[in-house]
């Protein structure tokens, strides 16, 4: 019964992300001048994680919003990723990252970040909340050179401060959508 409920939540979350993406795309048709920096960048995609402690893998969706309070110096990213494993467990990772950007070219950026993560885990008979630290490298590709739509690939490492000191490697990737 819990597996069906988890799948239902995943399907609902996926539908919400798809509808939100379509809504944001329709608004982009009326975007302002290219010279103006976007207010925020939305990241929508998929995620995968591998535990370095026990080798278990999990997969799910990824959604984040990124703003730039200090141009060429500081970006803030808040995101959430529900991850599902075949061991009937669900993990919700919610993070806040502080990132330093580097422009490699008109079409490519590299961003390194550190931050905190709240982890909510549900396994059969057990629910747990914990705090973790996260380090990521974010590769952003803007095919048209204009920062309206692009792609990202973000590998990362997590260290959970709860009992067991879970360490994991994860990667997420997907579409970038600029909000004018």
N, C-alpha and C positions, 0 to 999 in steps of 0.2 A: 504494500500500500504506500509506504514511504517513497519507494522508487518511482511509482506513478506520480506522486505529488511533486517530487523533484523534477521529473521530466516535464510536468505541466508548468512549473515555475520557469524552467529553462525555455520552453516554447513561448510562454508569455513574454519573457525578457527579450527573446530574439525578435518577436513580432514588434515589441515596443521600439527596439533599436532600429529595425527596418523602417517603420513608420516615421520615426524621428529623422532618420537619414533622408527619406524622401521629402519631408517637410523642409528640412534645411536646404536641400538642393533646389526646391522651388523658390525659396527666398533668394538664392544666389543669382537667379536670373536678373534680379533688380539690384545687383551689388553696386557699390560706389566705385570710384576711381581706383585703378590698380596701384597708384602711388601711395594710397593710404594703407597703413598697416592694419591687419585684422584686430578686432577687439579680443577674439579668442580663437582657438583652434580646437575642433572636436576630433577625437580619435575614436574610430569604431572598427572593431575587428575581432579576431580570434586569439585565444591564448592557450598555452600548454605549459605544464610544470612537471618537474621531476624531482622527487625527494632524493637528496644525497645520503640520507640516513637509511632508508629502506628500499629505495629504487622504484617506488610506486609512481605511476604517471597519472596526470589528470588533465582534462581538456575543458574548454568553455569559451565564453565570449569575453570581450574586453571593451570598456567604454571609459573615456577620460576627456576632461576639458583642461586646456592649457591657456594660461594668460601670461603676458610679459610685462611685469611692473617696471623693470629697468632694461631698456633696449640694449641688446648685445651683452648683457651681463647676468640677468636673472629671469628665469621662467618658473612659474608655479604650475604644477599639474596635480589635479585631483582625479582619481579614477577608481573604478570598481571592476572586479572580475570574478564571476561565479565559476568555480572549477569543479568538475564532476569526475569521479573515478569509478572504475568497474567494481570496486570494493564497497559500493553503496554508500559512499561518503560524499559530502558536498562541502566545499570550502569557499567562503566569500571573503575575498581580499579587497579591502578598501584602503587606499593609500593617499598620502600627500607628499609630493616630491619637490625638492628645490633643485633646479637644474641650471647649468651653465651652457649656453649655446656657442657654437663655432660655425661660421658660414664657410663651407668648403668651396662652393661655387654658387652661381645664380640658381641652380637646380638641386643642390644638396646641402644638408646641414648635419652636423654631429652635435649631440647634446648629451652631457654626462650629468647624472643626478643621484642624489641621496635623499632619503626620507624615512618617514615612519609609516607603519602599516598596521591596521587593525584586522585580525584574522578571526572569522567565526567559522568553526568547524562542526559539522554534524555527521556523526557516524552512528550505526545502529546502537541505540541505547545510550549514546554519549553526545553531549553538546558542550562545546568549549569556546571561550573567547580568549584571545591573547594579543600581545603587542609584538611586532617584529620590526626589524630594520631592513631597508632595501637599498640596493645600489643598481643603477641601470645605465646603459648606453642606448641612446635613441638616434637611429639613422632616419632622417626625413628626406624624401625625394619628391620634388615638385616638377613633374614632366614638362609642363608648359613654361616653366621659368617664372610664371606668375604664381604667387602663393594663394591660390584659391582652392585647388584640389590636388592631393598628392597621396603618397604612400609612406608608411612608416614600418620599421622593424626595430623592436626593442628587446634585446636580451637583458636579463637581470639576475641578481642573486639575492635571496632572502635569508635572513637569520632570525628565527623565532626565539624570543626570550622566555617562553613558557617551559614547563617541565619537558625534558627530552631534547631541548635545544635543536629543534628541527632546522635543517639547512636545505635549501632547494634552489634549483636553477630553473628559470622560466624564460619563455619568449612569447612575445605578442607581436602581431602585425595586422595591418589593415589600411583603411582609408583615412586620410586627413581632409577635413572640411573647414575652411576658414570662415569665420563669422565676421562680416564687415562692420 
